[in-house]
Amino acid sequence: MKRFEGKTLRWDWGDGIVELTLDHEPANEIGAETLADLEKFAAAIPTLALETAACIFFSVRKQGFSAGADLRQLYRGAEPLSERERLAGVRQFLERIHVVLNAIDAAPFVTIAAVQGVCFGGGFELALACDIIIADKMARFAFPELRLGLIPGFGGIPRLKRDLGNAFVRDLLLTGRSINAARAQAVGLVSQLAAEGEAIKIARSTAAQIAKFDAVACAAAKKFIKPIPHDELRREIDLFCELFTRPAVMAALKKFVESTDAMPYLP
């Protein structure tokens, strides 16, 4: 499937490069609809891989790459349920999103996240599943989940630990603070820094360079240098589910949903 138009994203293939565009109001929150569209992309990876050297993920929403999980949808879906039903529902969602992000992580072609604006929570975790992160100077990265009594649940901590030192990971997770693109590049999270609004341009140039190389060698190199931390990912799901059923979490989600702030996801 070289072209797809979903409810929250679309992708187009051309000259060996896929461009996947995130376009879901207001800030590309990842909920049921986005997950369903991402599942279609994951299912298309084996076919796309036959003729694809690179895939660029980027957003056309002015708020940024992605504000993370759709917490409003999460709360409204879980609030009327029993504790057992909540646990079953959230585990099923996490299992599905992990399958998708593992597929993106393991794709034989190179994946590039072109990031601008906010890249928080689940959106940050989507970027971390990619091989290369290119960010414009206004991009910001954060894991704000602890303020809700949770941890990142889409695989972010194991993937960040794979790529960076534990001291930085602990600081990002335990403080909930956001970091700017310059700091993200300094610690090795971002590979290239772009001028404001130029991340997609740099990503396209990088993808074109990658397309010059032998696809088999590129896939082998990626598999060698980027192992997927499956055991830690499974433990992350268990810990998230353990935390999710606590009354404090539902109370924090309720406060978030009822917030009148224009962008309550901002740290």
One Martini backbone bead per residue (centre of mass of N, CA, C, O) as a GRO file, in nm:
protein
  267
    1MET     BB    1   0.084   0.046   0.031
    2LYS     BB    2   0.161   0.370  -0.103
    3ARG     BB    3  -0.129   0.476  -0.011
    4PHE     BB    4  -0.276   0.670   0.269
    5GLU     BB    5  -0.605   0.757   0.425
    6GLY     BB    6  -0.681   0.865   0.731
    7LYS     BB    7  -0.798   1.014   1.023
    8THR     BB    8  -0.476   1.092   1.140
    9LEU     BB    9  -0.326   0.982   0.877
   10ARG     BB   10  -0.062   0.970   0.621
   11TRP     BB   11   0.072   0.816   0.314
   12ASP     BB   12   0.366   0.838   0.092
   13TRP     BB   13   0.519   0.717  -0.208
   14GLY     BB   14   0.865   0.801  -0.328
   15ASP     BB   15   1.163   0.708  -0.432
   16GLY     BB   16   1.193   0.516  -0.162
   17ILE     BB   17   0.993   0.717   0.007
   18VAL     BB   18   0.829   0.772   0.311
   19GLU     BB   19   0.547   0.984   0.408
   20LEU     BB   20   0.434   1.048   0.739
   21THR     BB   21   0.134   1.215   0.835
   22LEU     BB   22   0.043   1.403   1.104
   23ASP     BB   23  -0.334   1.472   1.141
   24HIS     BB   24  -0.457   1.562   1.460
   25GLU     BB   25  -0.674   1.696   1.650
   26PRO     BB   26  -0.477   1.923   1.797
   27ALA     BB   27  -0.189   1.725   1.884
   28ASN     BB   28  -0.161   1.420   1.808
   29GLU     BB   29  -0.316   1.234   1.970
   30ILE     BB   30  -0.308   0.901   2.112
   31GLY     BB   31  -0.559   0.689   2.010
   32ALA     BB   32  -0.771   0.480   1.862
   33GLU     BB   33  -0.741   0.602   1.574
   34THR     BB   34  -0.433   0.618   1.557
   35LEU     BB   35  -0.378   0.323   1.613
   36ALA     BB   36  -0.529   0.212   1.365
   37ASP     BB   37  -0.347   0.358   1.158
   38LEU     BB   38  -0.075   0.238   1.258
   39GLU     BB   39  -0.155  -0.056   1.201
   40LYS     BB   40  -0.161  -0.020   0.896
   41PHE     BB   41   0.136   0.048   0.869
   42ALA     BB   42   0.256  -0.206   0.997
   43ALA     BB   43   0.121  -0.398   0.782
   44ALA     BB   44   0.284  -0.247   0.533
   45ILE     BB   45   0.591  -0.289   0.573
   46PRO     BB   46   0.664  -0.545   0.404
   47THR     BB   47   0.585  -0.408   0.133
   48LEU     BB   48   0.748  -0.143   0.150
   49ALA     BB   49   1.038  -0.275   0.188
   50LEU     BB   50   1.091  -0.356  -0.114
   51GLU     BB   51   1.106  -0.007  -0.192
   52THR     BB   52   1.244   0.102   0.084
   53ALA     BB   53   1.472   0.324   0.263
   54ALA     BB   54   1.265   0.545   0.388
   55CYS     BB   55   1.099   0.708   0.680
   56ILE     BB   56   0.885   0.988   0.747
   57PHE     BB   57   0.798   1.158   1.042
   58PHE     BB   58   0.528   1.403   1.054
   59SER     BB   59   0.385   1.731   1.113
   60VAL     BB   60   0.095   1.974   1.060
   61ARG     BB   61   0.080   2.068   1.344
   62LYS     BB   62   0.143   2.355   1.523
   63GLN     BB   63   0.204   2.224   1.809
   64GLY     BB   64   0.331   1.949   1.674
   65PHE     BB   65   0.402   1.626   1.679
   66SER     BB   66   0.317   1.529   1.997
   67ALA     BB   67   0.133   1.515   2.310
   68GLY     BB   68   0.028   1.217   2.311
   69ALA     BB   69  -0.188   1.076   2.477
   70ASP     BB   70  -0.537   1.033   2.501
   71LEU     BB   71  -0.660   1.126   2.801
   72ARG     BB   72  -0.957   1.176   2.758
   73GLN     BB   73  -1.023   0.902   2.638
   74LEU     BB   74  -0.915   0.734   2.868
   75TYR     BB   75  -1.100   0.840   3.092
   76ARG     BB   76  -1.386   0.805   2.956
   77GLY     BB   77  -1.345   0.492   2.922
   78ALA     BB   78  -1.274   0.421   3.238
   79GLU     BB   79  -1.465   0.554   3.454
   80PRO     BB   80  -1.729   0.344   3.427
   81LEU     BB   81  -1.546   0.124   3.522
   82SER     BB   82  -1.405  -0.125   3.650
   83GLU     BB   83  -1.106  -0.220   3.754
   84ARG     BB   84  -1.089  -0.472   3.573
   85GLU     BB   85  -1.174  -0.328   3.307
   86ARG     BB   86  -0.954  -0.118   3.300
   87LEU     BB   87  -0.713  -0.310   3.290
   88ALA     BB   88  -0.793  -0.457   3.029
   89GLY     BB   89  -0.804  -0.207   2.844
   90VAL     BB   90  -0.513  -0.093   2.884
   91ARG     BB   91  -0.360  -0.348   2.806
   92GLN     BB   92  -0.463  -0.374   2.519
   93PHE     BB   93  -0.357  -0.103   2.418
   94LEU     BB   94  -0.057  -0.152   2.485
   95GLU     BB   95  -0.016  -0.404   2.317
   96ARG     BB   96  -0.078  -0.264   2.046
   97ILE     BB   97   0.134  -0.031   2.054
   98HIS     BB   98   0.380  -0.220   2.079
   99VAL     BB   99   0.354  -0.362   1.811
  100VAL     BB  100   0.388  -0.109   1.639
  101LEU     BB  101   0.661   0.005   1.754
  102ASN     BB  102   0.821  -0.253   1.695
  103ALA     BB  103   0.781  -0.242   1.388
  104ILE     BB  104   0.922   0.030   1.350
  105ASP     BB  105   1.190  -0.043   1.487
  106ALA     BB  106   1.226  -0.313   1.280
  107ALA     BB  107   1.243  -0.186   1.027
  108PRO     BB  108   1.445  -0.217   0.741
  109PHE     BB  109   1.408   0.068   0.727
  110VAL     BB  110   1.455   0.401   0.770
  111THR     BB  111   1.368   0.605   1.049
  112ILE     BB  112   1.222   0.943   1.067
  113ALA     BB  113   1.202   1.213   1.295
  114ALA     BB  114   1.026   1.517   1.241
  115VAL     BB  115   1.063   1.776   1.477
  116GLN     BB  116   0.809   1.989   1.624
  117GLY     BB  117   0.760   2.111   1.904
  118VAL     BB  118   0.579   1.894   2.059
  119CYS     BB  119   0.729   1.591   2.240
  120PHE     BB  120   0.521   1.392   2.420
  121GLY     BB  121   0.523   1.108   2.550
  122GLY     BB  122   0.388   0.917   2.311
  123GLY     BB  123   0.531   1.092   2.095
  124PHE     BB  124   0.816   1.036   2.195
  125GLU     BB  125   0.793   0.726   2.161
  126LEU     BB  126   0.766   0.734   1.856
  127ALA     BB  127   1.038   0.870   1.800
  128LEU     BB  128   1.211   0.642   1.948
  129ALA     BB  129   1.141   0.419   1.727
  130CYS     BB  130   1.321   0.568   1.567
  131ASP     BB  131   1.642   0.612   1.432
  132ILE     BB  132   1.590   0.928   1.371
  133ILE     BB  133   1.630   1.263   1.508
  134ILE     BB  134   1.482   1.562   1.385
  135ALA     BB  135   1.515   1.908   1.498
  136ASP     BB  136   1.391   2.190   1.576
  137LYS     BB  137   1.459   2.462   1.786
  138MET     BB  138   1.142   2.440   1.910
  139ALA     BB  139   1.168   2.181   2.032
  140ARG     BB  140   1.009   1.947   2.273
  141PHE     BB  141   1.087   1.726   2.551
  142ALA     BB  142   0.872   1.478   2.733
  143PHE     BB  143   0.781   1.314   3.061
  144PRO     BB  144   0.469   1.376   3.233
  145GLU     BB  145   0.344   1.118   3.385
  146LEU     BB  146   0.402   1.153   3.697
  147ARG     BB  147   0.170   1.371   3.742
  148LEU     BB  148  -0.041   1.108   3.710
  149GLY     BB  149   0.096   0.837   3.832
  150LEU     BB  150   0.288   0.754   3.595
  151ILE     BB  151   0.425   0.598   3.316
  152PRO     BB  152   0.551   0.525   3.046
  153GLY     BB  153   0.371   0.294   2.795
  154PHE     BB  154   0.521   0.288   2.482
  155GLY     BB  155   0.855   0.236   2.540
  156GLY     BB  156   1.046   0.477   2.628
  157ILE     BB  157   1.254   0.386   2.843
  158PRO     BB  158   1.396   0.147   2.702
  159ARG     BB  159   1.477   0.321   2.452
  160LEU     BB  160   1.636   0.542   2.599
  161LYS     BB  161   1.838   0.349   2.738
  162ARG     BB  162   1.959   0.241   2.472
  163ASP     BB  163   2.067   0.545   2.379
  164LEU     BB  164   2.122   0.642   2.681
  165GLY     BB  165   2.191   0.758   2.975
  166ASN     BB  166   2.064   0.711   3.292
  167ALA     BB  167   2.080   0.998   3.406
  168PHE     BB  168   1.900   1.133   3.196
  169VAL     BB  169   1.653   0.953   3.223
  170ARG     BB  170   1.592   1.018   3.518
  171ASP     BB  171   1.555   1.321   3.487
  172LEU     BB  172   1.321   1.316   3.282
  173LEU     BB  173   1.124   1.135   3.444
  174LEU     BB  174   1.135   1.256   3.754
  175THR     BB  175   1.066   1.569   3.667
  176GLY     BB  176   0.903   1.632   3.380
  177ARG     BB  177   1.077   1.792   3.214
  178SER     BB  178   1.164   1.991   2.959
  179ILE     BB  179   1.349   1.989   2.653
  180ASN     BB  180   1.542   2.112   2.425
  181ALA     BB  181   1.697   2.066   2.126
  182ALA     BB  182   1.986   2.132   2.215
  183ARG     BB  183   1.997   1.932   2.451
  184ALA     BB  184   1.918   1.682   2.286
  185GLN     BB  185   2.175   1.692   2.115
  186ALA     BB  186   2.394   1.690   2.341
  187VAL     BB  187   2.291   1.385   2.443
  188GLY     BB  188   2.192   1.222   2.159
  189LEU     BB  189   1.888   1.231   2.065
  190VAL     BB  190   1.967   1.435   1.850
  191SER     BB  191   2.123   1.449   1.532
  192GLN     BB  192   1.964   1.709   1.415
  193LEU     BB  193   1.959   2.062   1.366
  194ALA     BB  194   1.704   2.296   1.296
  195ALA     BB  195   1.537   2.525   1.178
  196GLU     BB  196   1.256   2.672   1.186
  197GLY     BB  197   1.065   2.450   0.988
  198GLU     BB  198   1.326   2.243   0.877
  199ALA     BB  199   1.307   1.935   0.944
  200ILE     BB  200   1.186   1.816   0.681
  201LYS     BB  201   1.415   1.900   0.495
  202ILE     BB  202   1.640   1.739   0.637
  203ALA     BB  203   1.499   1.464   0.619
  204ARG     BB  204   1.495   1.446   0.309
  205SER     BB  205   1.800   1.460   0.271
  206THR     BB  206   1.864   1.208   0.442
  207ALA     BB  207   1.693   1.004   0.281
  208ALA     BB  208   1.845   1.041   0.012
  209GLN     BB  209   2.114   0.934   0.120
  210ILE     BB  210   2.015   0.651   0.208
  211ALA     BB  211   1.913   0.562  -0.087
  212LYS     BB  212   2.217   0.503  -0.194
  213PHE     BB  213   2.214   0.244  -0.039
  214ASP     BB  214   2.225  -0.070   0.063
  215ALA     BB  215   1.955  -0.231   0.192
  216VAL     BB  216   2.073  -0.485   0.329
  217ALA     BB  217   2.301  -0.348   0.488
  218CYS     BB  218   2.121  -0.150   0.641
  219ALA     BB  219   1.944  -0.359   0.789
  220ALA     BB  220   2.180  -0.504   0.933
  221ALA     BB  221   2.290  -0.258   1.087
  222LYS     BB  222   2.034  -0.192   1.244
  223LYS     BB  223   1.999  -0.464   1.392
  224PHE     BB  224   2.278  -0.449   1.539
  225ILE     BB  225   2.247  -0.140   1.675
  226LYS     BB  226   1.904  -0.199   1.738
  227PRO     BB  227   1.790  -0.346   1.983
  228ILE     BB  228   1.512  -0.491   2.128
  229PRO     BB  229   1.371  -0.449   2.462
  230HIS     BB  230   1.151  -0.677   2.538
  231ASP     BB  231   1.156  -0.725   2.846
  232GLU     BB  232   1.118  -0.426   2.934
  233LEU     BB  233   0.855  -0.377   2.784
  234ARG     BB  234   0.688  -0.579   2.947
  235ARG     BB  235   0.737  -0.446   3.226
  236GLU     BB  236   0.608  -0.177   3.161
  237ILE     BB  237   0.319  -0.273   3.129
  238ASP     BB  238   0.286  -0.386   3.414
  239LEU     BB  239   0.343  -0.118   3.568
  240PHE     BB  240   0.127   0.057   3.444
  241CYS     BB  241  -0.115  -0.120   3.533
  242GLU     BB  242  -0.059  -0.103   3.835
  243LEU     BB  243  -0.094   0.217   3.847
  244PHE     BB  244  -0.373   0.280   3.698
  245THR     BB  245  -0.587   0.172   3.932
  246ARG     BB  246  -0.548   0.409   4.095
  247PRO     BB  247  -0.717   0.673   4.227
  248ALA     BB  248  -0.500   0.895   4.169
  249VAL     BB  249  -0.512   0.867   3.861
  250MET     BB  250  -0.809   0.935   3.810
  251ALA     BB  251  -0.788   1.215   3.942
  252ALA     BB  252  -0.574   1.331   3.747
  253LEU     BB  253  -0.736   1.287   3.487
  254LYS     BB  254  -0.977   1.460   3.568
  255LYS     BB  255  -0.819   1.725   3.592
  256PHE     BB  256  -0.725   1.732   3.301
  257VAL     BB  257  -1.005   1.722   3.158
  258GLU     BB  258  -1.109   1.990   3.329
  259SER     BB  259  -0.925   2.172   3.202
  260THR     BB  260  -0.882   2.525   3.077
  261ASP     BB  261  -0.640   2.492   2.935
  262ALA     BB  262  -0.511   2.508   2.625
  263MET     BB  263  -0.232   2.329   2.724
  264PRO     BB  264  -0.218   2.086   2.965
  265TYR     BB  265   0.048   1.919   2.863
  266LEU     BB  266   0.225   2.124   2.972
  267PRO     BB  267   0.496   2.151   3.199
   0.00000   0.00000   0.00000
